[in-house]
Amino acid sequence: MKIYTKFGDSGETALFGGARVSKDALQIEALGSVDELNAYIGYARTLIDDADLSEMIYRIQNHLFSLGADLATPETHTKSAEIRISSDFTTEMETIIDTLSDELPPLTNFILPGGCQAGSIIHVARAVCRRSERCVVRLSREADVNPEIIRSLNRLSDLLFVLARVVNLRAQTEEPIWES
């Protein structure tokens, strides 16, 4: 099977189910942003030796792939209901956030993105996650979007913030403090 199809050469791409849309459509922008987020998270995973954190990141990546499938599937598609993400992973992320937060010292200052290489990349992923969330919110004003996608991205950005802090702590790397 060839990787190229030439179907996108005219500036259009297909959604799940075959509907064609412009590559600069807001829905495609949202999908691209989620894909970029997944790529940064995958990069961060290559920098982490901790098996538990690596497995958690792998689960996040799989969830993001499912989230992208949800975004790419029109509500009118016959398999739409099967593809929609539920609140299950959002609830799981809340549990992970609480567990990881117990490991951290309380925040007494604003911190700057940074720390060790893995922590820094996770902060980049957090910023891309916020952009993805903003894009999906804009999309939700003009199209039907599963509201769980917005909740999931919002919670994921929180998780990524805590995860960056934990990675820096475990690497014994100080978090950069904002000095006003």
C-alpha atoms as a printed R data frame, in Angstrom:
    type eleno elety resid chain resno       x      y      z
1   ATOM     1    CA   MET     A     1   0.000  0.000  0.000
2   ATOM     2    CA   LYS     A     2   1.379  3.392 -0.971
3   ATOM     3    CA   ILE     A     3   1.465  6.128  1.645
4   ATOM     4    CA   TYR     A     4   0.410  8.778 -0.848
5   ATOM     5    CA   THR     A     5  -3.036  8.849 -2.423
6   ATOM     6    CA   LYS     A     6  -2.933 12.166 -4.332
7   ATOM     7    CA   PHE     A     7  -6.503 12.818 -3.112
8   ATOM     8    CA   GLY     A     8  -5.260 15.798 -1.095
9   ATOM     9    CA   ASP     A     9  -3.424 17.455 -3.969
10  ATOM    10    CA   SER     A    10  -6.316 19.846 -4.561
11  ATOM    11    CA   GLY     A    11  -6.256 21.177 -0.977
12  ATOM    12    CA   GLU     A    12  -8.977 18.922  0.381
13  ATOM    13    CA   THR     A    13  -8.912 15.956  2.715
14  ATOM    14    CA   ALA     A    14 -11.433 13.344  3.796
15  ATOM    15    CA   LEU     A    15 -13.112 12.920  7.140
16  ATOM    16    CA   PHE     A    16 -14.037  9.526  8.541
17  ATOM    17    CA   GLY     A    17 -16.830  8.325  6.283
18  ATOM    18    CA   GLY     A    18 -15.488 10.034  3.171
19  ATOM    19    CA   ALA     A    19 -16.821 13.600  3.388
20  ATOM    20    CA   ARG     A    20 -14.346 15.989  1.753
21  ATOM    21    CA   VAL     A    21 -13.340 19.245  3.458
22  ATOM    22    CA   SER     A    22 -10.780 21.953  2.808
23  ATOM    23    CA   LYS     A    23  -7.432 21.361  4.499
24  ATOM    24    CA   ASP     A    24  -7.713 24.797  6.104
25  ATOM    25    CA   ALA     A    25 -11.116 24.070  7.661
26  ATOM    26    CA   LEU     A    26 -11.316 24.639 11.400
27  ATOM    27    CA   GLN     A    27 -12.068 20.947 11.954
28  ATOM    28    CA   ILE     A    28  -8.819 20.000 10.201
29  ATOM    29    CA   GLU     A    29  -6.968 22.664 12.198
30  ATOM    30    CA   ALA     A    30  -8.278 21.081 15.404
31  ATOM    31    CA   LEU     A    31  -7.283 17.609 14.224
32  ATOM    32    CA   GLY     A    32  -3.814 18.845 13.278
33  ATOM    33    CA   SER     A    33  -3.342 20.493 16.645
34  ATOM    34    CA   VAL     A    34  -4.311 17.275 18.468
35  ATOM    35    CA   ASP     A    35  -1.912 15.358 16.207
36  ATOM    36    CA   GLU     A    36   0.886 17.814 17.045
37  ATOM    37    CA   LEU     A    37   0.078 17.403 20.736
38  ATOM    38    CA   ASN     A    38   0.321 13.631 20.401
39  ATOM    39    CA   ALA     A    39   3.683 13.973 18.644
40  ATOM    40    CA   TYR     A    40   5.125 16.131 21.452
41  ATOM    41    CA   ILE     A    41   3.825 13.706 24.049
42  ATOM    42    CA   GLY     A    42   5.412 10.843 22.101
43  ATOM    43    CA   TYR     A    43   8.691 12.737 22.033
44  ATOM    44    CA   ALA     A    44   8.490 13.285 25.799
45  ATOM    45    CA   ARG     A    45   7.917  9.563 26.270
46  ATOM    46    CA   THR     A    46  11.247  8.813 24.550
47  ATOM    47    CA   LEU     A    47  12.978 10.907 27.222
48  ATOM    48    CA   ILE     A    48  11.413  9.194 30.238
49  ATOM    49    CA   ASP     A    49  12.915  6.029 31.725
50  ATOM    50    CA   ASP     A    50  10.256  5.597 34.420
51  ATOM    51    CA   ALA     A    51   8.107  2.624 33.326
52  ATOM    52    CA   ASP     A    52   4.949  3.792 35.124
53  ATOM    53    CA   LEU     A    53   5.112  7.291 33.628
54  ATOM    54    CA   SER     A    54   5.940  5.856 30.212
55  ATOM    55    CA   GLU     A    55   2.880  3.586 30.358
56  ATOM    56    CA   MET     A    56   0.692  6.497 31.441
57  ATOM    57    CA   ILE     A    57   1.955  8.583 28.518
58  ATOM    58    CA   TYR     A    58   1.272  5.691 26.156
59  ATOM    59    CA   ARG     A    59  -2.326  5.580 27.415
60  ATOM    60    CA   ILE     A    60  -2.628  9.345 26.887
61  ATOM    61    CA   GLN     A    61  -1.396  8.937 23.305
62  ATOM    62    CA   ASN     A    62  -3.962  6.239 22.613
63  ATOM    63    CA   HIS     A    63  -6.691  8.409 24.119
64  ATOM    64    CA   LEU     A    64  -5.653 11.325 21.914
65  ATOM    65    CA   PHE     A    65  -5.875  9.090 18.850
66  ATOM    66    CA   SER     A    66  -9.429  8.135 19.867
67  ATOM    67    CA   LEU     A    67 -10.207 11.789 20.535
68  ATOM    68    CA   GLY     A    68  -8.994 12.642 17.013
69  ATOM    69    CA   ALA     A    69 -11.192  9.916 15.542
70  ATOM    70    CA   ASP     A    70 -14.140 11.434 17.398
71  ATOM    71    CA   LEU     A    71 -13.296 14.881 15.992
72  ATOM    72    CA   ALA     A    72 -12.999 13.463 12.459
73  ATOM    73    CA   THR     A    73 -16.302 11.579 12.523
74  ATOM    74    CA   PRO     A    74 -19.447 13.437 11.490
75  ATOM    75    CA   GLU     A    75 -22.345 12.987 13.886
76  ATOM    76    CA   THR     A    76 -24.385 11.627 10.974
77  ATOM    77    CA   HIS     A    77 -21.997  8.712 10.360
78  ATOM    78    CA   THR     A    78 -23.474  5.309 11.155
79  ATOM    79    CA   LYS     A    79 -20.594  4.447 13.521
80  ATOM    80    CA   SER     A    80 -20.625  7.857 15.203
81  ATOM    81    CA   ALA     A    81 -21.907  6.587 18.548
82  ATOM    82    CA   GLU     A    82 -19.235  3.861 18.689
83  ATOM    83    CA   ILE     A    83 -16.430  6.346 18.074
84  ATOM    84    CA   ARG     A    84 -17.406  9.033 20.600
85  ATOM    85    CA   ILE     A    85 -15.119  9.261 23.600
86  ATOM    86    CA   SER     A    86 -16.722  9.069 27.035
87  ATOM    87    CA   SER     A    87 -15.886 10.650 30.367
88  ATOM    88    CA   ASP     A    88 -14.012  7.515 31.489
89  ATOM    89    CA   PHE     A    89 -10.528  8.721 30.579
90  ATOM    90    CA   THR     A    90 -11.202 12.236 31.907
91  ATOM    91    CA   THR     A    91 -12.106 10.666 35.254
92  ATOM    92    CA   GLU     A    92  -8.979  8.513 35.085
93  ATOM    93    CA   MET     A    93  -6.862 11.609 34.423
94  ATOM    94    CA   GLU     A    94  -8.322 13.282 37.522
95  ATOM    95    CA   THR     A    95  -7.260 10.281 39.615
96  ATOM    96    CA   ILE     A    96  -3.766 10.399 38.102
97  ATOM    97    CA   ILE     A    97  -3.502 14.140 38.772
98  ATOM    98    CA   ASP     A    98  -4.469 13.621 42.410
99  ATOM    99    CA   THR     A    99  -1.989 10.743 42.838
100 ATOM   100    CA   LEU     A   100   0.898 12.601 41.198
101 ATOM   101    CA   SER     A   101   0.097 15.818 43.083
102 ATOM   102    CA   ASP     A   102   0.584 13.989 46.378
103 ATOM   103    CA   GLU     A   103   4.217 13.514 45.378
104 ATOM   104    CA   LEU     A   104   4.818 17.236 44.773
105 ATOM   105    CA   PRO     A   105   5.650 20.061 47.123
106 ATOM   106    CA   PRO     A   106   2.894 22.699 47.174
107 ATOM   107    CA   LEU     A   107   3.213 25.565 44.735
108 ATOM   108    CA   THR     A   108   4.223 28.794 46.440
109 ATOM   109    CA   ASN     A   109   5.286 30.630 43.270
110 ATOM   110    CA   PHE     A   110   4.436 30.636 39.610
111 ATOM   111    CA   ILE     A   111   6.823 28.392 37.746
112 ATOM   112    CA   LEU     A   112   8.214 28.893 34.291
113 ATOM   113    CA   PRO     A   113   8.165 26.123 31.692
114 ATOM   114    CA   GLY     A   114  11.475 24.324 31.829
115 ATOM   115    CA   GLY     A   115  13.509 22.004 33.971
116 ATOM   116    CA   CYS     A   116  15.018 18.849 32.542
117 ATOM   117    CA   GLN     A   117  14.576 18.038 28.851
118 ATOM   118    CA   ALA     A   118  11.570 15.735 29.396
119 ATOM   119    CA   GLY     A   119   9.906 18.235 31.738
120 ATOM   120    CA   SER     A   120  10.459 21.027 29.236
121 ATOM   121    CA   ILE     A   121   8.920 19.054 26.366
122 ATOM   122    CA   ILE     A   122   5.927 18.170 28.535
123 ATOM   123    CA   HIS     A   123   5.443 21.910 29.153
124 ATOM   124    CA   VAL     A   124   5.501 22.414 25.364
125 ATOM   125    CA   ALA     A   125   2.888 19.657 25.044
126 ATOM   126    CA   ARG     A   126   0.792 21.418 27.704
127 ATOM   127    CA   ALA     A   127   0.853 24.650 25.685
128 ATOM   128    CA   VAL     A   128  -0.098 22.765 22.503
129 ATOM   129    CA   CYS     A   129  -2.882 21.060 24.459
130 ATOM   130    CA   ARG     A   130  -4.269 24.464 25.453
131 ATOM   131    CA   ARG     A   131  -4.138 25.559 21.797
132 ATOM   132    CA   SER     A   132  -5.931 22.376 20.780
133 ATOM   133    CA   GLU     A   133  -8.599 23.063 23.374
134 ATOM   134    CA   ARG     A   134  -9.092 26.647 22.114
135 ATOM   135    CA   CYS     A   135  -9.389 25.369 18.557
136 ATOM   136    CA   VAL     A   136 -11.975 22.751 19.501
137 ATOM   137    CA   VAL     A   137 -13.959 25.362 21.451
138 ATOM   138    CA   ARG     A   138 -14.027 27.568 18.324
139 ATOM   139    CA   LEU     A   139 -15.094 24.561 16.261
140 ATOM   140    CA   SER     A   140 -17.896 23.795 18.730
141 ATOM   141    CA   ARG     A   141 -19.456 27.185 17.918
142 ATOM   142    CA   GLU     A   142 -20.027 26.158 14.305
143 ATOM   143    CA   ALA     A   143 -20.330 22.367 14.418
144 ATOM   144    CA   ASP     A   144 -21.546 19.628 16.714
145 ATOM   145    CA   VAL     A   145 -18.592 18.551 18.841
146 ATOM   146    CA   ASN     A   146 -18.697 15.951 21.574
147 ATOM   147    CA   PRO     A   147 -18.424 18.125 24.724
148 ATOM   148    CA   GLU     A   148 -16.282 15.428 26.328
149 ATOM   149    CA   ILE     A   149 -13.486 16.368 23.901
150 ATOM   150    CA   ILE     A   150 -13.247 19.844 25.444
151 ATOM   151    CA   ARG     A   151 -13.352 18.460 29.004
152 ATOM   152    CA   SER     A   152 -10.735 15.858 28.130
153 ATOM   153    CA   LEU     A   153  -8.320 18.401 26.635
154 ATOM   154    CA   ASN     A   154  -8.847 20.733 29.585
155 ATOM   155    CA   ARG     A   155  -8.047 17.970 32.057
156 ATOM   156    CA   LEU     A   156  -5.114 16.763 29.975
157 ATOM   157    CA   SER     A   157  -3.466 20.187 30.145
158 ATOM   158    CA   ASP     A   158  -3.762 20.010 33.942
159 ATOM   159    CA   LEU     A   159  -2.287 16.519 33.916
160 ATOM   160    CA   LEU     A   160   0.597 17.628 31.698
161 ATOM   161    CA   PHE     A   161   1.394 20.492 34.087
162 ATOM   162    CA   VAL     A   162   1.535 18.110 37.048
163 ATOM   163    CA   LEU     A   163   3.432 15.515 35.009
164 ATOM   164    CA   ALA     A   164   6.101 18.075 34.028
165 ATOM   165    CA   ARG     A   165   6.537 18.938 37.694
166 ATOM   166    CA   VAL     A   166   6.820 15.266 38.687
167 ATOM   167    CA   VAL     A   167   9.317 14.524 35.922
168 ATOM   168    CA   ASN     A   168  11.448 17.473 37.041
169 ATOM   169    CA   LEU     A   169  11.207 16.398 40.686
170 ATOM   170    CA   ARG     A   170  12.201 12.815 39.910
171 ATOM   171    CA   ALA     A   171  15.082 14.092 37.778
172 ATOM   172    CA   GLN     A   172  16.125 16.248 40.751
173 ATOM   173    CA   THR     A   173  15.894 19.330 38.547
174 ATOM   174    CA   GLU     A   174  14.683 22.570 40.073
175 ATOM   175    CA   GLU     A   175  11.647 24.183 38.545
176 ATOM   176    CA   PRO     A   176  12.390 27.656 37.219
177 ATOM   177    CA   ILE     A   177  10.553 30.226 39.363
178 ATOM   178    CA   TRP     A   178   8.935 33.323 37.886
179 ATOM   179    CA   GLU     A   179  10.505 36.480 39.213
180 ATOM   180    CA   SER     A   180   8.261 39.528 38.733
